[in-house]
Amino acid sequence: MSIPRSVVISVALCLLLAVVPACKRSAVEEPTPFGPASLYLTFDVSVTPNVILTSDVRQTAEVRALVKMGGLPAPNELVIFTITGGPGEFNDYNRRTSTYTNANGYAIINYLAPTKNQIGGDELVTIQVQPQTSSPYWIWKTVEIVLIKGQ
């Protein structure tokens, strides 16, 4: 018994279509949920020192925010610093202050700790740092300073 040629061709085409992967578009790549690295604002926050032994003289700590746009330092960006918990103030004697980033992308402000007579014991100071953004979402980071009451 011989199989008709059209049946053989039809079966061969079906097998070929089953083996060949489905049509895929590779020209368009789906973006990552974090977006491309060249379009976003990032920042890091640090404080030095982060532990202060209080004395009769007010000690200082330097709070730094490094703002980058697309991986490069972002100059002239407004950064807002707020003491959200604990005693002390910034060098302009306010609990909220702001400054602009320099040419290297750093916004730097000094925190003034209270004297040992102004606190009852060890304290934890929380500082919130927030760059100004033009999007509906706002981002912030916090740093903490431990105040140890001196003798």
Phi and psi in radians as a Rosetta constraint file:
Dihedral C 1 N 2 CA 2 C 2 CIRCULARHARMONIC -1.863 0.35
Dihedral N 2 CA 2 C 2 N 3 CIRCULARHARMONIC 2.485 0.35
Dihedral C 2 N 3 CA 3 C 3 CIRCULARHARMONIC -1.597 0.35
Dihedral N 3 CA 3 C 3 N 4 CIRCULARHARMONIC 2.313 0.35
Dihedral C 3 N 4 CA 4 C 4 CIRCULARHARMONIC -1.063 0.35
Dihedral N 4 CA 4 C 4 N 5 CIRCULARHARMONIC 2.546 0.35
Dihedral C 4 N 5 CA 5 C 5 CIRCULARHARMONIC -1.045 0.35
Dihedral N 5 CA 5 C 5 N 6 CIRCULARHARMONIC -0.668 0.35
Dihedral C 5 N 6 CA 6 C 6 CIRCULARHARMONIC -1.132 0.35
Dihedral N 6 CA 6 C 6 N 7 CIRCULARHARMONIC -0.579 0.35
Dihedral C 6 N 7 CA 7 C 7 CIRCULARHARMONIC -1.211 0.35
Dihedral N 7 CA 7 C 7 N 8 CIRCULARHARMONIC -0.729 0.35
Dihedral C 7 N 8 CA 8 C 8 CIRCULARHARMONIC -1.103 0.35
Dihedral N 8 CA 8 C 8 N 9 CIRCULARHARMONIC -0.758 0.35
Dihedral C 8 N 9 CA 9 C 9 CIRCULARHARMONIC -1.132 0.35
Dihedral N 9 CA 9 C 9 N 10 CIRCULARHARMONIC -0.717 0.35
Dihedral C 9 N 10 CA 10 C 10 CIRCULARHARMONIC -1.120 0.35
Dihedral N 10 CA 10 C 10 N 11 CIRCULARHARMONIC -0.759 0.35
Dihedral C 10 N 11 CA 11 C 11 CIRCULARHARMONIC -1.152 0.35
Dihedral N 11 CA 11 C 11 N 12 CIRCULARHARMONIC -0.708 0.35
Dihedral C 11 N 12 CA 12 C 12 CIRCULARHARMONIC -1.118 0.35
Dihedral N 12 CA 12 C 12 N 13 CIRCULARHARMONIC -0.723 0.35
Dihedral C 12 N 13 CA 13 C 13 CIRCULARHARMONIC -1.129 0.35
Dihedral N 13 CA 13 C 13 N 14 CIRCULARHARMONIC -0.713 0.35
Dihedral C 13 N 14 CA 14 C 14 CIRCULARHARMONIC -1.096 0.35
Dihedral N 14 CA 14 C 14 N 15 CIRCULARHARMONIC -0.756 0.35
Dihedral C 14 N 15 CA 15 C 15 CIRCULARHARMONIC -1.131 0.35
Dihedral N 15 CA 15 C 15 N 16 CIRCULARHARMONIC -0.693 0.35
Dihedral C 15 N 16 CA 16 C 16 CIRCULARHARMONIC -1.100 0.35
Dihedral N 16 CA 16 C 16 N 17 CIRCULARHARMONIC -0.743 0.35
Dihedral C 16 N 17 CA 17 C 17 CIRCULARHARMONIC -1.188 0.35
Dihedral N 17 CA 17 C 17 N 18 CIRCULARHARMONIC -0.560 0.35
Dihedral C 17 N 18 CA 18 C 18 CIRCULARHARMONIC -1.273 0.35
Dihedral N 18 CA 18 C 18 N 19 CIRCULARHARMONIC -0.572 0.35
Dihedral C 18 N 19 CA 19 C 19 CIRCULARHARMONIC -1.411 0.35
Dihedral N 19 CA 19 C 19 N 20 CIRCULARHARMONIC -0.665 0.35
Dihedral C 19 N 20 CA 20 C 20 CIRCULARHARMONIC -1.260 0.35
Dihedral N 20 CA 20 C 20 N 21 CIRCULARHARMONIC 2.274 0.35
Dihedral C 20 N 21 CA 21 C 21 CIRCULARHARMONIC -1.089 0.35
Dihedral N 21 CA 21 C 21 N 22 CIRCULARHARMONIC 2.738 0.35
Dihedral C 21 N 22 CA 22 C 22 CIRCULARHARMONIC -1.125 0.35
Dihedral N 22 CA 22 C 22 N 23 CIRCULARHARMONIC 2.791 0.35
Dihedral C 22 N 23 CA 23 C 23 CIRCULARHARMONIC -1.107 0.35
Dihedral N 23 CA 23 C 23 N 24 CIRCULARHARMONIC 2.200 0.35
Dihedral C 23 N 24 CA 24 C 24 CIRCULARHARMONIC -2.186 0.35
Dihedral N 24 CA 24 C 24 N 25 CIRCULARHARMONIC 2.485 0.35
Dihedral C 24 N 25 CA 25 C 25 CIRCULARHARMONIC -1.652 0.35
Dihedral N 25 CA 25 C 25 N 26 CIRCULARHARMONIC 2.100 0.35
Dihedral C 25 N 26 CA 26 C 26 CIRCULARHARMONIC -1.866 0.35
Dihedral N 26 CA 26 C 26 N 27 CIRCULARHARMONIC -0.004 0.35
Dihedral C 26 N 27 CA 27 C 27 CIRCULARHARMONIC -1.305 0.35
Dihedral N 27 CA 27 C 27 N 28 CIRCULARHARMONIC -0.466 0.35
Dihedral C 27 N 28 CA 28 C 28 CIRCULARHARMONIC -1.953 0.35
Dihedral N 28 CA 28 C 28 N 29 CIRCULARHARMONIC 2.117 0.35
Dihedral C 28 N 29 CA 29 C 29 CIRCULARHARMONIC -1.772 0.35
Dihedral N 29 CA 29 C 29 N 30 CIRCULARHARMONIC 2.425 0.35
Dihedral C 29 N 30 CA 30 C 30 CIRCULARHARMONIC -1.292 0.35
Dihedral N 30 CA 30 C 30 N 31 CIRCULARHARMONIC 2.289 0.35
Dihedral C 30 N 31 CA 31 C 31 CIRCULARHARMONIC -1.247 0.35
Dihedral N 31 CA 31 C 31 N 32 CIRCULARHARMONIC 2.708 0.35
Dihedral C 31 N 32 CA 32 C 32 CIRCULARHARMONIC -1.299 0.35
Dihedral N 32 CA 32 C 32 N 33 CIRCULARHARMONIC 2.782 0.35
Dihedral C 32 N 33 CA 33 C 33 CIRCULARHARMONIC -1.163 0.35
Dihedral N 33 CA 33 C 33 N 34 CIRCULARHARMONIC -0.246 0.35
Dihedral C 33 N 34 CA 34 C 34 CIRCULARHARMONIC -1.660 0.35
Dihedral N 34 CA 34 C 34 N 35 CIRCULARHARMONIC -0.073 0.35
Dihedral C 34 N 35 CA 35 C 35 CIRCULARHARMONIC 1.350 0.35
Dihedral N 35 CA 35 C 35 N 36 CIRCULARHARMONIC 2.922 0.35
Dihedral C 35 N 36 CA 36 C 36 CIRCULARHARMONIC -1.206 0.35
Dihedral N 36 CA 36 C 36 N 37 CIRCULARHARMONIC 2.618 0.35
Dihedral C 36 N 37 CA 37 C 37 CIRCULARHARMONIC -1.178 0.35
Dihedral N 37 CA 37 C 37 N 38 CIRCULARHARMONIC -0.268 0.35
Dihedral C 37 N 38 CA 38 C 38 CIRCULARHARMONIC -1.610 0.35
Dihedral N 38 CA 38 C 38 N 39 CIRCULARHARMONIC 0.000 0.35
Dihedral C 38 N 39 CA 39 C 39 CIRCULARHARMONIC -2.056 0.35
Dihedral N 39 CA 39 C 39 N 40 CIRCULARHARMONIC 0.065 0.35
Dihedral C 39 N 40 CA 40 C 40 CIRCULARHARMONIC -2.122 0.35
Dihedral N 40 CA 40 C 40 N 41 CIRCULARHARMONIC 2.823 0.35
Dihedral C 40 N 41 CA 41 C 41 CIRCULARHARMONIC -1.725 0.35
Dihedral N 41 CA 41 C 41 N 42 CIRCULARHARMONIC 2.251 0.35
Dihedral C 41 N 42 CA 42 C 42 CIRCULARHARMONIC -2.234 0.35
Dihedral N 42 CA 42 C 42 N 43 CIRCULARHARMONIC 2.739 0.35
Dihedral C 42 N 43 CA 43 C 43 CIRCULARHARMONIC -2.694 0.35
Dihedral N 43 CA 43 C 43 N 44 CIRCULARHARMONIC 2.643 0.35
Dihedral C 43 N 44 CA 44 C 44 CIRCULARHARMONIC -2.142 0.35
Dihedral N 44 CA 44 C 44 N 45 CIRCULARHARMONIC 2.590 0.35
Dihedral C 44 N 45 CA 45 C 45 CIRCULARHARMONIC -2.221 0.35
Dihedral N 45 CA 45 C 45 N 46 CIRCULARHARMONIC 2.422 0.35
Dihedral C 45 N 46 CA 46 C 46 CIRCULARHARMONIC -2.509 0.35
Dihedral N 46 CA 46 C 46 N 47 CIRCULARHARMONIC 2.769 0.35
Dihedral C 46 N 47 CA 47 C 47 CIRCULARHARMONIC -2.386 0.35
Dihedral N 47 CA 47 C 47 N 48 CIRCULARHARMONIC 2.387 0.35
Dihedral C 47 N 48 CA 48 C 48 CIRCULARHARMONIC -2.363 0.35
Dihedral N 48 CA 48 C 48 N 49 CIRCULARHARMONIC 2.142 0.35
Dihedral C 48 N 49 CA 49 C 49 CIRCULARHARMONIC -1.360 0.35
Dihedral N 49 CA 49 C 49 N 50 CIRCULARHARMONIC 2.808 0.35
Dihedral C 49 N 50 CA 50 C 50 CIRCULARHARMONIC -1.755 0.35
Dihedral N 50 CA 50 C 50 N 51 CIRCULARHARMONIC 0.005 0.35
Dihedral C 50 N 51 CA 51 C 51 CIRCULARHARMONIC -2.256 0.35
Dihedral N 51 CA 51 C 51 N 52 CIRCULARHARMONIC 2.217 0.35
Dihedral C 51 N 52 CA 52 C 52 CIRCULARHARMONIC -2.164 0.35
Dihedral N 52 CA 52 C 52 N 53 CIRCULARHARMONIC 2.217 0.35
Dihedral C 52 N 53 CA 53 C 53 CIRCULARHARMONIC -1.562 0.35
Dihedral N 53 CA 53 C 53 N 54 CIRCULARHARMONIC 1.958 0.35
Dihedral C 53 N 54 CA 54 C 54 CIRCULARHARMONIC -1.270 0.35
Dihedral N 54 CA 54 C 54 N 55 CIRCULARHARMONIC 2.646 0.35
Dihedral C 54 N 55 CA 55 C 55 CIRCULARHARMONIC -2.505 0.35
Dihedral N 55 CA 55 C 55 N 56 CIRCULARHARMONIC -2.832 0.35
Dihedral C 55 N 56 CA 56 C 56 CIRCULARHARMONIC -1.289 0.35
Dihedral N 56 CA 56 C 56 N 57 CIRCULARHARMONIC -0.298 0.35
Dihedral C 56 N 57 CA 57 C 57 CIRCULARHARMONIC -1.879 0.35
Dihedral N 57 CA 57 C 57 N 58 CIRCULARHARMONIC 2.448 0.35
Dihedral C 57 N 58 CA 58 C 58 CIRCULARHARMONIC -1.208 0.35
Dihedral N 58 CA 58 C 58 N 59 CIRCULARHARMONIC 2.147 0.35
Dihedral C 58 N 59 CA 59 C 59 CIRCULARHARMONIC -1.532 0.35
Dihedral N 59 CA 59 C 59 N 60 CIRCULARHARMONIC 2.732 0.35
Dihedral C 59 N 60 CA 60 C 60 CIRCULARHARMONIC -2.118 0.35
Dihedral N 60 CA 60 C 60 N 61 CIRCULARHARMONIC 2.742 0.35
Dihedral C 60 N 61 CA 61 C 61 CIRCULARHARMONIC -2.351 0.35
Dihedral N 61 CA 61 C 61 N 62 CIRCULARHARMONIC 2.476 0.35
Dihedral C 61 N 62 CA 62 C 62 CIRCULARHARMONIC -1.685 0.35
Dihedral N 62 CA 62 C 62 N 63 CIRCULARHARMONIC 2.133 0.35
Dihedral C 62 N 63 CA 63 C 63 CIRCULARHARMONIC -1.805 0.35
Dihedral N 63 CA 63 C 63 N 64 CIRCULARHARMONIC 2.177 0.35
Dihedral C 63 N 64 CA 64 C 64 CIRCULARHARMONIC -2.104 0.35
Dihedral N 64 CA 64 C 64 N 65 CIRCULARHARMONIC 2.420 0.35
Dihedral C 64 N 65 CA 65 C 65 CIRCULARHARMONIC -2.157 0.35
Dihedral N 65 CA 65 C 65 N 66 CIRCULARHARMONIC 2.162 0.35
Dihedral C 65 N 66 CA 66 C 66 CIRCULARHARMONIC -1.781 0.35
Dihedral N 66 CA 66 C 66 N 67 CIRCULARHARMONIC 2.007 0.35
Dihedral C 66 N 67 CA 67 C 67 CIRCULARHARMONIC -1.834 0.35
Dihedral N 67 CA 67 C 67 N 68 CIRCULARHARMONIC 2.275 0.35
Dihedral C 67 N 68 CA 68 C 68 CIRCULARHARMONIC -2.224 0.35
Dihedral N 68 CA 68 C 68 N 69 CIRCULARHARMONIC 2.504 0.35
Dihedral C 68 N 69 CA 69 C 69 CIRCULARHARMONIC -2.087 0.35
Dihedral N 69 CA 69 C 69 N 70 CIRCULARHARMONIC 1.958 0.35
Dihedral C 69 N 70 CA 70 C 70 CIRCULARHARMONIC 1.112 0.35
Dihedral N 70 CA 70 C 70 N 71 CIRCULARHARMONIC 0.565 0.35
Dihedral C 70 N 71 CA 71 C 71 CIRCULARHARMONIC 1.502 0.35
Dihedral N 71 CA 71 C 71 N 72 CIRCULARHARMONIC -0.096 0.35
Dihedral C 71 N 72 CA 72 C 72 CIRCULARHARMONIC -1.918 0.35
Dihedral N 72 CA 72 C 72 N 73 CIRCULARHARMONIC 2.573 0.35
Dihedral C 72 N 73 CA 73 C 73 CIRCULARHARMONIC -0.975 0.35
Dihedral N 73 CA 73 C 73 N 74 CIRCULARHARMONIC 2.408 0.35
Dihedral C 73 N 74 CA 74 C 74 CIRCULARHARMONIC -1.876 0.35
Dihedral N 74 CA 74 C 74 N 75 CIRCULARHARMONIC 1.799 0.35
Dihedral C 74 N 75 CA 75 C 75 CIRCULARHARMONIC -1.358 0.35
Dihedral N 75 CA 75 C 75 N 76 CIRCULARHARMONIC 2.743 0.35
Dihedral C 75 N 76 CA 76 C 76 CIRCULARHARMONIC 1.030 0.35
Dihedral N 76 CA 76 C 76 N 77 CIRCULARHARMONIC 0.625 0.35
Dihedral C 76 N 77 CA 77 C 77 CIRCULARHARMONIC -1.751 0.35
Dihedral N 77 CA 77 C 77 N 78 CIRCULARHARMONIC 2.346 0.35
Dihedral C 77 N 78 CA 78 C 78 CIRCULARHARMONIC -1.352 0.35
Dihedral N 78 CA 78 C 78 N 79 CIRCULARHARMONIC 2.305 0.35
Dihedral C 78 N 79 CA 79 C 79 CIRCULARHARMONIC -2.205 0.35
Dihedral N 79 CA 79 C 79 N 80 CIRCULARHARMONIC 2.319 0.35
Dihedral C 79 N 80 CA 80 C 80 CIRCULARHARMONIC -1.899 0.35
Dihedral N 80 CA 80 C 80 N 81 CIRCULARHARMONIC 2.272 0.35
Dihedral C 80 N 81 CA 81 C 81 CIRCULARHARMONIC -1.983 0.35
Dihedral N 81 CA 81 C 81 N 82 CIRCULARHARMONIC 2.291 0.35
Dihedral C 81 N 82 CA 82 C 82 CIRCULARHARMONIC -2.372 0.35
Dihedral N 82 CA 82 C 82 N 83 CIRCULARHARMONIC 2.271 0.35
Dihedral C 82 N 83 CA 83 C 83 CIRCULARHARMONIC -1.471 0.35
Dihedral N 83 CA 83 C 83 N 84 CIRCULARHARMONIC 1.939 0.35
Dihedral C 83 N 84 CA 84 C 84 CIRCULARHARMONIC -1.698 0.35
Dihedral N 84 CA 84 C 84 N 85 CIRCULARHARMONIC -0.232 0.35
Dihedral C 84 N 85 CA 85 C 85 CIRCULARHARMONIC -2.765 0.35
Dihedral N 85 CA 85 C 85 N 86 CIRCULARHARMONIC 2.476 0.35
Dihedral C 85 N 86 CA 86 C 86 CIRCULARHARMONIC 1.634 0.35
Dihedral N 86 CA 86 C 86 N 87 CIRCULARHARMONIC 2.978 0.35
Dihedral C 86 N 87 CA 87 C 87 CIRCULARHARMONIC -1.466 0.35
Dihedral N 87 CA 87 C 87 N 88 CIRCULARHARMONIC 3.001 0.35
Dihedral C 87 N 88 CA 88 C 88 CIRCULARHARMONIC 1.874 0.35
Dihedral N 88 CA 88 C 88 N 89 CIRCULARHARMONIC 3.118 0.35
Dihedral C 88 N 89 CA 89 C 89 CIRCULARHARMONIC -2.752 0.35
Dihedral N 89 CA 89 C 89 N 90 CIRCULARHARMONIC 3.008 0.35
Dihedral C 89 N 90 CA 90 C 90 CIRCULARHARMONIC -1.524 0.35
Dihedral N 90 CA 90 C 90 N 91 CIRCULARHARMONIC 3.040 0.35
Dihedral C 90 N 91 CA 91 C 91 CIRCULARHARMONIC -1.173 0.35
Dihedral N 91 CA 91 C 91 N 92 CIRCULARHARMONIC -0.153 0.35
Dihedral C 91 N 92 CA 92 C 92 CIRCULARHARMONIC -1.703 0.35
Dihedral N 92 CA 92 C 92 N 93 CIRCULARHARMONIC 0.220 0.35
Dihedral C 92 N 93 CA 93 C 93 CIRCULARHARMONIC 1.117 0.35
Dihedral N 93 CA 93 C 93 N 94 CIRCULARHARMONIC 0.507 0.35
Dihedral C 93 N 94 CA 94 C 94 CIRCULARHARMONIC -2.083 0.35
Dihedral N 94 CA 94 C 94 N 95 CIRCULARHARMONIC 2.815 0.35
Dihedral C 94 N 95 CA 95 C 95 CIRCULARHARMONIC -1.631 0.35
Dihedral N 95 CA 95 C 95 N 96 CIRCULARHARMONIC -0.124 0.35
Dihedral C 95 N 96 CA 96 C 96 CIRCULARHARMONIC -2.381 0.35
Dihedral N 96 CA 96 C 96 N 97 CIRCULARHARMONIC 2.304 0.35
Dihedral C 96 N 97 CA 97 C 97 CIRCULARHARMONIC -2.600 0.35
Dihedral N 97 CA 97 C 97 N 98 CIRCULARHARMONIC 2.962 0.35
Dihedral C 97 N 98 CA 98 C 98 CIRCULARHARMONIC -2.508 0.35
Dihedral N 98 CA 98 C 98 N 99 CIRCULARHARMONIC 2.755 0.35
Dihedral C 98 N 99 CA 99 C 99 CIRCULARHARMONIC -2.706 0.35
Dihedral N 99 CA 99 C 99 N 100 CIRCULARHARMONIC 2.892 0.35
Dihedral C 99 N 100 CA 100 C 100 CIRCULARHARMONIC -1.758 0.35
Dihedral N 100 CA 100 C 100 N 101 CIRCULARHARMONIC 2.663 0.35
Dihedral C 100 N 101 CA 101 C 101 CIRCULARHARMONIC -1.265 0.35
Dihedral N 101 CA 101 C 101 N 102 CIRCULARHARMONIC 2.608 0.35
Dihedral C 101 N 102 CA 102 C 102 CIRCULARHARMONIC -1.488 0.35
Dihedral N 102 CA 102 C 102 N 103 CIRCULARHARMONIC -2.976 0.35
Dihedral C 102 N 103 CA 103 C 103 CIRCULARHARMONIC -1.115 0.35
Dihedral N 103 CA 103 C 103 N 104 CIRCULARHARMONIC -0.402 0.35
Dihedral C 103 N 104 CA 104 C 104 CIRCULARHARMONIC -1.627 0.35
Dihedral N 104 CA 104 C 104 N 105 CIRCULARHARMONIC 0.080 0.35
Dihedral C 104 N 105 CA 105 C 105 CIRCULARHARMONIC 1.519 0.35
Dihedral N 105 CA 105 C 105 N 106 CIRCULARHARMONIC 0.142 0.35
Dihedral C 105 N 106 CA 106 C 106 CIRCULARHARMONIC -1.691 0.35
Dihedral N 106 CA 106 C 106 N 107 CIRCULARHARMONIC 2.317 0.35
Dihedral C 106 N 107 CA 107 C 107 CIRCULARHARMONIC -1.904 0.35
Dihedral N 107 CA 107 C 107 N 108 CIRCULARHARMONIC 2.132 0.35
Dihedral C 107 N 108 CA 108 C 108 CIRCULARHARMONIC -2.178 0.35
Dihedral N 108 CA 108 C 108 N 109 CIRCULARHARMONIC 2.320 0.35
Dihedral C 108 N 109 CA 109 C 109 CIRCULARHARMONIC -2.438 0.35
Dihedral N 109 CA 109 C 109 N 110 CIRCULARHARMONIC 2.656 0.35
Dihedral C 109 N 110 CA 110 C 110 CIRCULARHARMONIC -1.825 0.35
Dihedral N 110 CA 110 C 110 N 111 CIRCULARHARMONIC 2.346 0.35
Dihedral C 110 N 111 CA 111 C 111 CIRCULARHARMONIC -1.690 0.35
Dihedral N 111 CA 111 C 111 N 112 CIRCULARHARMONIC 2.352 0.35
Dihedral C 111 N 112 CA 112 C 112 CIRCULARHARMONIC -1.840 0.35
Dihedral N 112 CA 112 C 112 N 113 CIRCULARHARMONIC 2.040 0.35
Dihedral C 112 N 113 CA 113 C 113 CIRCULARHARMONIC -1.379 0.35
Dihedral N 113 CA 113 C 113 N 114 CIRCULARHARMONIC 2.679 0.35
Dihedral C 113 N 114 CA 114 C 114 CIRCULARHARMONIC -1.249 0.35
Dihedral N 114 CA 114 C 114 N 115 CIRCULARHARMONIC 2.891 0.35
Dihedral C 114 N 115 CA 115 C 115 CIRCULARHARMONIC -1.358 0.35
Dihedral N 115 CA 115 C 115 N 116 CIRCULARHARMONIC 2.953 0.35
Dihedral C 115 N 116 CA 116 C 116 CIRCULARHARMONIC -1.128 0.35
Dihedral N 116 CA 116 C 116 N 117 CIRCULARHARMONIC -0.426 0.35
Dihedral C 116 N 117 CA 117 C 117 CIRCULARHARMONIC -1.408 0.35
Dihedral N 117 CA 117 C 117 N 118 CIRCULARHARMONIC -0.215 0.35
Dihedral C 117 N 118 CA 118 C 118 CIRCULARHARMONIC -1.620 0.35
Dihedral N 118 CA 118 C 118 N 119 CIRCULARHARMONIC -0.103 0.35
Dihedral C 118 N 119 CA 119 C 119 CIRCULARHARMONIC -2.183 0.35
Dihedral N 119 CA 119 C 119 N 120 CIRCULARHARMONIC 2.641 0.35
Dihedral C 119 N 120 CA 120 C 120 CIRCULARHARMONIC -1.533 0.35
Dihedral N 120 CA 120 C 120 N 121 CIRCULARHARMONIC -0.357 0.35
Dihedral C 120 N 121 CA 121 C 121 CIRCULARHARMONIC -2.952 0.35
Dihedral N 121 CA 121 C 121 N 122 CIRCULARHARMONIC -2.878 0.35
Dihedral C 121 N 122 CA 122 C 122 CIRCULARHARMONIC -1.129 0.35
Dihedral N 122 CA 122 C 122 N 123 CIRCULARHARMONIC 2.508 0.35
Dihedral C 122 N 123 CA 123 C 123 CIRCULARHARMONIC -2.329 0.35
Dihedral N 123 CA 123 C 123 N 124 CIRCULARHARMONIC 2.746 0.35
Dihedral C 123 N 124 CA 124 C 124 CIRCULARHARMONIC -2.064 0.35
Dihedral N 124 CA 124 C 124 N 125 CIRCULARHARMONIC 2.185 0.35
Dihedral C 124 N 125 CA 125 C 125 CIRCULARHARMONIC -1.873 0.35
Dihedral N 125 CA 125 C 125 N 126 CIRCULARHARMONIC 2.276 0.35
Dihedral C 125 N 126 CA 126 C 126 CIRCULARHARMONIC -1.983 0.35
Dihedral N 126 CA 126 C 126 N 127 CIRCULARHARMONIC 2.245 0.35
Dihedral C 126 N 127 CA 127 C 127 CIRCULARHARMONIC -2.086 0.35
Dihedral N 127 CA 127 C 127 N 128 CIRCULARHARMONIC 2.194 0.35
Dihedral C 127 N 128 CA 128 C 128 CIRCULARHARMONIC -1.695 0.35
Dihedral N 128 CA 128 C 128 N 129 CIRCULARHARMONIC 2.306 0.35
Dihedral C 128 N 129 CA 129 C 129 CIRCULARHARMONIC -2.093 0.35
Dihedral N 129 CA 129 C 129 N 130 CIRCULARHARMONIC 2.277 0.35
Dihedral C 129 N 130 CA 130 C 130 CIRCULARHARMONIC -2.470 0.35
Dihedral N 130 CA 130 C 130 N 131 CIRCULARHARMONIC 2.077 0.35
Dihedral C 130 N 131 CA 131 C 131 CIRCULARHARMONIC -1.359 0.35
Dihedral N 131 CA 131 C 131 N 132 CIRCULARHARMONIC 2.593 0.35
Dihedral C 131 N 132 CA 132 C 132 CIRCULARHARMONIC -1.297 0.35
Dihedral N 132 CA 132 C 132 N 133 CIRCULARHARMONIC 2.291 0.35
Dihedral C 132 N 133 CA 133 C 133 CIRCULARHARMONIC -2.170 0.35
Dihedral N 133 CA 133 C 133 N 134 CIRCULARHARMONIC 2.793 0.35
Dihedral C 133 N 134 CA 134 C 134 CIRCULARHARMONIC -1.813 0.35
Dihedral N 134 CA 134 C 134 N 135 CIRCULARHARMONIC 0.132 0.35
Dihedral C 134 N 135 CA 135 C 135 CIRCULARHARMONIC -1.654 0.35
Dihedral N 135 CA 135 C 135 N 136 CIRCULARHARMONIC 2.910 0.35
Dihedral C 135 N 136 CA 136 C 136 CIRCULARHARMONIC -1.250 0.35
Dihedral N 136 CA 136 C 136 N 137 CIRCULARHARMONIC -0.185 0.35
Dihedral C 136 N 137 CA 137 C 137 CIRCULARHARMONIC -1.756 0.35
Dihedral N 137 CA 137 C 137 N 138 CIRCULARHARMONIC 2.462 0.35
Dihedral C 137 N 138 CA 138 C 138 CIRCULARHARMONIC -2.072 0.35
Dihedral N 138 CA 138 C 138 N 139 CIRCULARHARMONIC 2.526 0.35
Dihedral C 138 N 139 CA 139 C 139 CIRCULARHARMONIC -2.111 0.35
Dihedral N 139 CA 139 C 139 N 140 CIRCULARHARMONIC 2.621 0.35
Dihedral C 139 N 140 CA 140 C 140 CIRCULARHARMONIC -2.689 0.35
Dihedral N 140 CA 140 C 140 N 141 CIRCULARHARMONIC 2.836 0.35
Dihedral C 140 N 141 CA 141 C 141 CIRCULARHARMONIC -2.397 0.35
Dihedral N 141 CA 141 C 141 N 142 CIRCULARHARMONIC 2.763 0.35
Dihedral C 141 N 142 CA 142 C 142 CIRCULARHARMONIC -2.149 0.35
Dihedral N 142 CA 142 C 142 N 143 CIRCULARHARMONIC 2.626 0.35
Dihedral C 142 N 143 CA 143 C 143 CIRCULARHARMONIC -2.239 0.35
Dihedral N 143 CA 143 C 143 N 144 CIRCULARHARMONIC 2.714 0.35
Dihedral C 143 N 144 CA 144 C 144 CIRCULARHARMONIC -2.160 0.35
Dihedral N 144 CA 144 C 144 N 145 CIRCULARHARMONIC 2.523 0.35
Dihedral C 144 N 145 CA 145 C 145 CIRCULARHARMONIC -2.157 0.35
Dihedral N 145 CA 145 C 145 N 146 CIRCULARHARMONIC 2.269 0.35
Dihedral C 145 N 146 CA 146 C 146 CIRCULARHARMONIC -1.658 0.35
Dihedral N 146 CA 146 C 146 N 147 CIRCULARHARMONIC 2.187 0.35
Dihedral C 146 N 147 CA 147 C 147 CIRCULARHARMONIC -1.781 0.35
Dihedral N 147 CA 147 C 147 N 148 CIRCULARHARMONIC 2.146 0.35
Dihedral C 147 N 148 CA 148 C 148 CIRCULARHARMONIC -1.869 0.35
Dihedral N 148 CA 148 C 148 N 149 CIRCULARHARMONIC 2.187 0.35
Dihedral C 148 N 149 CA 149 C 149 CIRCULARHARMONIC -1.231 0.35
Dihedral N 149 CA 149 C 149 N 150 CIRCULARHARMONIC 2.143 0.35
Dihedral C 149 N 150 CA 150 C 150 CIRCULARHARMONIC -1.319 0.35
Dihedral N 150 CA 150 C 150 N 151 CIRCULARHARMONIC 2.906 0.35
